Amino acid sequence: MKDANYLFYIEPYVHVSFKGDQILLYNTLNRKILEYRNNPDIAKIIKHAHGNSMPYSLIVNKDEIEDVSLSTFIQETRELFMSDLLPIRKQSLPVNFYPLLNFQKRSKRIKDNMYSTLGDGIVDYLYEISLYINSISSQYHSKFKDAFKQFLSPAIFRSKEELGVHDIQRLFDQISFSSLMKVNIYYDLSCASKIEKIIEIMYSLSCEVVIHSYYKDILNSTVLLSDNILQNLYIDFPLDLKEFGNVLINNRNKNVKYTFIVENYQDFSLVEEITSNYRLSNFEFKPYYNEDNFSFFKENIFIDVEDLLELGLNTQDIFTNSVLNKNEFGKITILNNANVYSNLNKSKLGNIKKSTLKEILLKEIKSTRSWRRLRINARHCRDCIYNKMCPPLSSYEIFLKRNNLCNI
């Protein structure tokens, strides 16, 4: 460009997103944002800068800097430490490094041959396994029978099958050298004929083990779990306070977490009262959508821009959101009939009695059903300039049949 003597560039720690004439700049260091809507002049500048060899940079001359749109944009971004303007001289200009895709086993590199050597290390991507050993047989409220499709929790199944110890052992024999970090076991402790053998298998793994069960099942259980195994008890409403008190008295495991399934503000208030009265510190809420509490979800689950800024995302977090789903990546769930899922709202991947773990995981990573289910590809979200900053899609979106659980 004639008389070009200035380099204007966006700092590499600034996330830039543009959709049409909508522009978003987010400084990952100070959590400041600039948003331009219906501004074709700024959009033109960003689109031009985006395609250069040094991303989001422009070589401009003195006359161009005096252009009102460019001058205003430079001033606003510099004030928030998002950009810089440097004179081009003989000395070296800054070298900026931007993230590059390094997802070695990504879909396009996986061959149709399911037994290719490329898949040999795919088990290393497995971080968390959830095992549904059996169906709950207690008085778990029937309206929560599908809760496990919104968030992993004890479930009521039509099938009374139980996941066999032999099948569990065969599964873990295939991942003994993997990066497995956590195993969730969903079990009706009142039918604890297998739990000791299952726990014995878990001891050979160097990972966190959590036993999940319905709180009333503790009353009919003779199982004594060691304190190095976390027990997660699920509590629904209406709550029988007498039975809940008996659970606290009779449960001999000291390493316990309490998960309260809430549907409304009344449930929230009760949880606050219960946790205060019983001095419970290790607990959490799991909102349950019952088709009649959308306003409750909208007020408590939906996110807005302020929520996104509080997340404190860095450039790596944002880049990851464009490649994989952090909510679901590396996780599988196996039901009591041995069927394997990456998300329980989607079709099964296979069955551990009929397929190897490698075959099952290759099928998942070649698809976009869960591990690579991204907002940048999702209806509504793909047209939003905040799509890479939002938390990844979860089971709630599938269950509510709505991707944009937000107020943006």
C-alpha positions as CSV (number, residue, x, y, z in Angstrom):
1,M,0.0,0.0,0.0
2,K,1.4,3.4,-1.0
3,D,2.9,5.4,1.9
4,A,2.0,2.6,4.3
5,N,3.9,3.4,7.5
6,Y,1.9,2.1,10.5
7,L,0.9,-1.3,11.7
8,F,-2.4,-1.6,13.6
9,Y,-3.1,-5.0,15.2
10,I,-5.4,-6.7,17.7
11,E,-3.5,-8.3,20.5
12,P,-3.4,-12.2,20.4
13,Y,-5.0,-12.4,23.9
14,V,-8.1,-10.7,22.5
15,H,-11.0,-12.9,21.2
16,V,-12.6,-11.5,18.1
17,S,-15.9,-12.7,16.7
18,F,-17.9,-11.3,13.9
19,K,-21.2,-12.2,12.3
20,G,-22.3,-9.9,9.5
21,D,-22.2,-6.4,10.9
22,Q,-22.0,-7.6,14.5
23,I,-18.5,-7.5,16.1
24,L,-17.3,-8.7,19.5
25,L,-13.9,-8.1,21.0
26,Y,-13.1,-9.7,24.4
27,N,-9.9,-9.0,26.3
28,T,-9.1,-12.3,28.1
29,L,-6.7,-10.5,30.5
30,N,-8.9,-7.8,31.9
31,R,-12.4,-9.3,31.0
32,K,-13.4,-6.1,29.1
33,I,-15.6,-6.3,26.0
34,L,-16.4,-4.1,23.0
35,E,-19.5,-4.9,21.0
36,Y,-20.5,-3.3,17.7
37,R,-23.9,-4.0,16.2
38,N,-25.1,-2.8,12.8
39,N,-21.8,-1.1,12.2
40,P,-20.7,-2.0,8.6
41,D,-17.6,0.3,8.7
42,I,-16.1,-1.6,11.7
43,A,-17.2,-4.9,10.3
44,K,-15.3,-4.1,7.0
45,I,-12.2,-3.2,9.0
46,I,-12.3,-6.5,11.0
47,K,-13.0,-8.7,8.0
48,H,-10.1,-7.0,6.1
49,A,-7.7,-7.4,9.0
50,H,-8.8,-11.0,9.6
51,G,-7.5,-12.3,6.3
52,N,-4.0,-11.0,6.5
53,S,-0.9,-13.1,7.1
54,M,-0.7,-11.7,10.6
55,P,-4.3,-12.2,11.8
56,Y,-6.3,-9.1,12.7
57,S,-3.7,-6.6,11.6
58,L,-3.6,-3.7,9.1
59,I,-0.9,-1.7,7.4
60,V,-2.2,1.8,7.2
61,N,-0.9,5.3,6.3
62,K,-1.4,8.6,7.9
63,D,-4.4,9.5,5.8
64,E,-6.2,6.3,6.6
65,I,-5.7,6.7,10.3
66,E,-7.6,9.9,10.1
67,D,-10.6,8.2,8.8
68,V,-13.3,8.6,11.5
69,S,-14.4,5.0,11.7
70,L,-10.8,3.6,11.9
71,S,-9.6,6.3,14.2
72,T,-12.5,5.7,16.6
73,F,-12.0,2.0,16.5
74,I,-8.2,2.3,17.1
75,Q,-8.9,4.7,20.1
76,E,-11.5,2.5,21.7
77,T,-9.6,-0.8,21.4
78,R,-6.3,0.8,22.6
79,E,-8.0,2.3,25.7
80,L,-9.0,-1.2,26.7
81,F,-5.6,-2.7,25.9
82,M,-7.0,-4.7,23.0
83,S,-4.8,-3.3,20.2
84,D,-1.7,-1.2,19.4
85,L,-0.6,1.1,16.6
86,L,3.1,1.1,15.8
87,P,5.2,3.0,13.2
88,I,6.9,0.8,10.7
89,R,10.6,1.3,10.9
90,K,13.6,-0.8,10.2
91,Q,13.6,-2.4,13.6
92,S,11.7,-5.6,14.2
93,L,7.9,-5.5,14.4
94,P,6.1,-7.7,17.0
95,V,5.6,-11.3,16.3
96,N,2.2,-12.6,17.5
97,F,1.4,-16.3,18.1
98,Y,-2.2,-17.5,17.7
99,P,-3.5,-20.9,18.7
100,L,-3.5,-23.7,16.1
101,L,-5.6,-26.8,16.0
102,N,-3.7,-29.8,17.4
103,F,-6.5,-32.4,17.8
104,Q,-4.5,-35.3,16.6
105,K,-7.4,-37.8,16.4
106,R,-9.9,-35.4,15.0
107,S,-12.6,-36.8,12.7
108,K,-11.0,-36.1,9.3
109,R,-7.8,-38.1,10.3
110,I,-9.7,-41.2,11.3
111,K,-9.9,-43.7,8.4
112,D,-13.0,-45.8,7.6
113,N,-11.0,-48.8,8.8
114,M,-12.0,-49.2,12.4
115,Y,-8.9,-51.2,13.1
116,S,-6.4,-48.8,11.8
117,T,-3.4,-48.0,14.0
118,L,-4.6,-44.5,14.3
119,G,-7.2,-45.6,16.8
120,D,-4.8,-47.5,19.1
121,G,-4.4,-44.4,21.4
122,I,-8.0,-43.4,21.3
123,V,-8.7,-44.8,24.7
124,D,-6.4,-42.2,26.1
125,Y,-9.1,-39.7,25.4
126,L,-11.4,-41.4,27.9
127,Y,-11.5,-39.4,31.2
128,E,-14.7,-40.4,32.8
129,I,-17.0,-43.4,32.8
130,S,-20.5,-43.7,34.3
131,L,-21.8,-47.2,35.1
132,Y,-25.5,-47.8,35.7
133,I,-25.3,-51.2,37.4
134,N,-29.0,-51.5,38.1
135,S,-32.4,-49.8,38.2
136,I,-33.7,-48.1,41.4
137,S,-36.2,-50.2,43.1
138,S,-37.2,-47.9,46.0
139,Q,-39.7,-45.1,46.2
140,Y,-37.8,-42.7,44.0
141,H,-40.5,-40.4,42.7
142,S,-41.7,-41.5,39.3
143,K,-41.7,-38.0,37.9
144,F,-37.9,-38.0,38.1
145,K,-37.5,-41.2,36.2
146,D,-36.2,-39.2,33.2
147,A,-34.0,-36.9,35.3
148,F,-30.9,-38.9,34.2
149,K,-31.4,-37.5,30.7
150,Q,-31.0,-34.0,32.0
151,F,-28.1,-34.7,34.4
152,L,-26.6,-38.0,35.4
153,S,-28.5,-39.4,38.4
154,P,-30.0,-42.6,39.6
155,A,-32.7,-43.9,37.2
156,I,-35.7,-46.2,36.9
157,F,-35.3,-48.6,33.9
158,R,-37.9,-50.9,32.4
159,S,-35.2,-53.6,32.2
160,K,-34.3,-55.3,35.4
161,E,-31.0,-56.4,34.0
162,E,-27.8,-55.7,36.0
163,L,-24.4,-54.9,34.5
164,G,-22.3,-57.9,35.2
165,V,-19.0,-57.9,37.1
166,H,-17.4,-59.9,34.3
167,D,-18.4,-57.2,31.8
168,I,-17.1,-54.4,34.0
169,Q,-13.8,-56.2,34.5
170,R,-13.4,-56.7,30.7
171,L,-14.1,-53.0,30.2
172,F,-11.5,-51.8,32.6
173,D,-9.0,-54.3,31.3
174,Q,-9.1,-52.3,28.1
175,I,-8.3,-49.0,29.8
176,S,-5.7,-49.9,32.4
177,F,-3.1,-47.5,30.9
178,S,-5.5,-44.8,29.9
179,S,-6.0,-41.2,31.3
180,L,-9.1,-42.2,33.2
181,M,-9.7,-39.7,36.0
182,K,-13.2,-40.6,37.4
183,V,-15.6,-43.5,37.6
184,N,-19.3,-42.9,38.6
185,I,-21.2,-45.9,39.8
186,Y,-25.0,-45.7,39.9
187,Y,-26.3,-48.4,42.2
188,D,-29.3,-49.3,44.3
189,L,-27.5,-50.0,47.5
190,S,-30.5,-51.9,48.9
191,C,-29.6,-54.6,46.3
192,A,-25.9,-54.6,47.0
193,S,-25.0,-58.2,46.0
194,K,-22.2,-57.1,43.6
195,I,-20.9,-53.8,45.1
196,E,-18.0,-55.3,46.9
197,K,-16.7,-57.1,43.8
198,I,-17.2,-53.9,41.8
199,I,-15.3,-51.8,44.3
200,E,-12.5,-54.4,44.2
201,I,-12.1,-53.7,40.5
202,M,-12.1,-50.0,41.2
203,Y,-9.2,-50.3,43.6
204,S,-6.9,-51.3,40.7
205,L,-7.6,-47.9,39.1
206,S,-5.7,-44.7,40.0
207,C,-8.8,-42.4,39.7
208,E,-11.6,-41.0,41.7
209,V,-14.5,-43.4,42.4
210,V,-18.0,-42.1,43.3
211,I,-21.0,-44.2,44.3
212,H,-24.3,-42.5,43.3
213,S,-27.6,-43.7,44.9
214,Y,-31.0,-42.5,46.0
215,Y,-31.0,-41.4,49.6
216,K,-33.7,-43.8,50.8
217,D,-31.8,-46.8,49.7
218,I,-29.3,-46.2,52.5
219,L,-32.0,-47.2,55.0
220,N,-32.1,-50.8,53.6
221,S,-28.4,-51.1,52.9
222,T,-25.8,-53.1,54.8
223,V,-22.9,-51.8,52.6
224,L,-20.0,-50.1,54.3
225,L,-18.0,-48.0,51.9
226,S,-14.5,-46.9,52.7
227,D,-13.9,-43.2,53.2
228,N,-11.7,-43.0,50.1
229,I,-14.8,-43.6,48.0
230,L,-17.1,-40.6,47.7
231,Q,-20.8,-41.3,48.1
232,N,-23.3,-39.0,46.3
233,L,-26.9,-39.2,47.7
234,Y,-29.7,-37.8,45.6
235,I,-32.6,-36.2,47.4
236,D,-35.9,-35.3,45.7
237,F,-39.0,-33.4,46.8
238,P,-41.4,-33.6,48.6
239,L,-38.9,-34.6,51.2
240,D,-39.7,-36.8,54.2
241,L,-37.6,-35.1,56.9
242,K,-37.9,-38.0,59.3
243,E,-36.5,-40.5,56.7
244,F,-33.8,-38.0,55.7
245,G,-32.8,-37.6,59.3
246,N,-32.6,-41.4,59.6
247,V,-30.3,-41.5,56.5
248,L,-27.9,-39.1,58.2
249,I,-27.9,-41.1,61.3
250,N,-27.6,-44.6,59.7
251,N,-25.1,-43.7,56.9
252,R,-21.7,-44.8,58.2
253,N,-19.7,-43.3,55.3
254,K,-18.2,-40.0,56.2
255,N,-17.3,-39.0,52.7
256,V,-20.7,-38.0,51.5
257,K,-22.1,-35.4,49.1
258,Y,-25.8,-34.5,48.9
259,T,-27.4,-33.6,45.6
260,F,-30.8,-32.0,45.8
261,I,-33.1,-32.1,42.8
262,V,-35.0,-28.8,42.7
263,E,-37.9,-27.6,40.6
264,N,-38.8,-24.3,42.0
265,Y,-37.9,-21.6,44.6
266,Q,-39.7,-23.5,47.3
267,D,-37.4,-26.4,46.9
268,F,-34.4,-24.0,47.0
269,S,-35.7,-22.5,50.3
270,L,-36.1,-26.0,51.8
271,V,-32.6,-27.0,50.8
272,E,-31.2,-23.8,52.5
273,E,-33.1,-24.7,55.6
274,I,-32.1,-28.4,55.6
275,T,-28.4,-27.8,55.0
276,S,-28.4,-25.2,57.7
277,N,-30.3,-27.3,60.3
278,Y,-28.2,-30.4,59.6
279,R,-25.0,-28.4,59.1
280,L,-24.3,-30.0,55.7
281,S,-21.5,-28.4,53.7
282,N,-20.9,-30.7,50.8
283,F,-24.0,-30.4,48.7
284,E,-25.2,-29.1,45.3
285,F,-28.4,-28.3,43.4
286,K,-29.5,-30.0,40.2
287,P,-32.4,-28.1,38.5
288,Y,-35.0,-30.4,37.0
289,Y,-37.2,-29.3,34.1
290,N,-40.7,-30.6,34.5
291,E,-42.2,-28.8,31.4
292,D,-44.2,-26.4,33.8
293,N,-41.2,-24.5,35.3
294,F,-39.7,-22.8,32.3
295,S,-39.8,-19.4,34.1
296,F,-37.8,-20.9,36.9
297,F,-35.2,-22.2,34.5
298,K,-35.1,-18.9,32.6
299,E,-34.4,-17.0,35.8
300,N,-31.8,-19.4,37.2
301,I,-30.3,-21.4,34.4
302,F,-30.2,-19.0,31.5
303,I,-27.0,-17.1,31.2
304,D,-26.2,-13.5,30.2
305,V,-23.1,-11.5,29.2
306,E,-22.2,-10.8,32.9
307,D,-22.2,-14.5,33.6
308,L,-19.8,-15.1,30.7
309,L,-17.4,-12.5,31.9
310,E,-17.4,-14.0,35.4
311,L,-16.1,-17.3,33.9
312,G,-12.8,-15.6,33.2
313,L,-12.2,-17.5,30.0
314,N,-8.7,-17.4,28.5
315,T,-7.8,-17.8,24.8
316,Q,-7.3,-21.5,25.3
317,D,-10.8,-22.0,26.8
318,I,-12.4,-20.1,23.9
319,F,-10.4,-22.0,21.3
320,T,-11.3,-25.3,22.9
321,N,-15.0,-24.4,22.6
322,S,-14.5,-24.3,18.8
323,V,-13.0,-27.8,18.7
324,L,-14.7,-30.0,21.3
325,N,-17.5,-30.0,23.9
326,K,-15.8,-29.8,27.3
327,N,-19.0,-30.9,29.1
328,E,-19.0,-34.2,27.3
329,F,-15.6,-34.9,25.7
330,G,-13.9,-38.0,27.0
331,K,-17.0,-39.2,28.8
332,I,-19.2,-42.3,28.2
333,T,-22.2,-43.8,30.1
334,I,-22.9,-47.5,30.2
335,L,-26.4,-48.6,31.2
336,N,-27.5,-51.8,33.0
337,N,-28.1,-53.5,29.6
338,A,-24.4,-52.9,28.6
339,N,-25.3,-50.3,26.0
340,V,-22.9,-47.4,25.7
341,Y,-23.7,-43.7,25.2
342,S,-21.8,-40.5,24.9
343,N,-25.1,-38.7,25.7
344,L,-28.2,-40.5,27.0
345,N,-30.4,-38.4,24.8
346,K,-28.7,-39.7,21.7
347,S,-28.6,-43.1,20.1
348,K,-26.3,-45.7,21.5
349,L,-22.7,-46.2,20.3
350,G,-22.6,-49.9,20.9
351,N,-22.6,-52.6,23.6
352,I,-19.6,-53.6,25.6
353,K,-20.6,-57.2,25.3
354,K,-20.4,-57.1,21.5
355,S,-17.8,-54.4,20.7
356,T,-14.4,-53.3,22.0
357,L,-14.0,-50.0,23.7
358,K,-11.8,-48.9,20.8
359,E,-14.5,-49.6,18.3
360,I,-17.1,-47.7,20.3
361,L,-14.9,-44.6,20.9
362,L,-13.9,-44.4,17.2
363,K,-17.6,-44.3,16.3
364,E,-18.1,-41.4,18.7
365,I,-15.2,-39.3,17.7
366,K,-16.1,-39.7,14.0
367,S,-19.5,-38.2,14.8
368,T,-20.7,-34.9,16.2
369,R,-23.4,-36.4,18.5
370,S,-21.6,-35.4,21.8
371,W,-17.9,-35.0,22.1
372,R,-17.8,-32.6,19.1
373,R,-21.3,-31.1,19.5
374,L,-20.5,-27.4,19.3
375,R,-22.4,-24.2,19.6
376,I,-20.7,-22.9,16.5
377,N,-22.7,-25.5,14.6
378,A,-25.9,-25.4,16.6
379,R,-29.1,-23.7,15.5
380,H,-29.4,-20.2,16.9
381,C,-26.0,-20.3,18.6
382,R,-24.1,-20.5,15.3
383,D,-25.4,-17.0,14.4
384,C,-24.3,-15.5,17.8
385,I,-21.0,-13.6,18.3
386,Y,-20.8,-15.0,21.8
387,N,-21.0,-18.7,20.8
388,K,-17.3,-19.5,21.6
389,M,-17.6,-17.9,25.0
390,C,-20.7,-19.7,26.1
391,P,-20.5,-22.9,28.2
392,P,-20.6,-26.0,25.9
393,L,-24.0,-27.5,25.0
394,S,-25.3,-29.9,27.7
395,S,-28.1,-32.4,28.1
396,Y,-30.4,-29.7,29.2
397,E,-30.4,-28.1,25.7
398,I,-31.4,-31.5,24.1
399,F,-34.1,-32.2,26.7
400,L,-35.6,-28.7,26.4
401,K,-35.1,-28.8,22.6
402,R,-33.6,-25.3,22.8
403,N,-29.9,-24.6,22.3
404,N,-29.9,-20.9,23.3
405,L,-30.5,-21.2,27.1
406,C,-29.5,-17.5,27.5
407,N,-30.7,-14.0,27.7
408,I,-28.2,-12.6,25.2
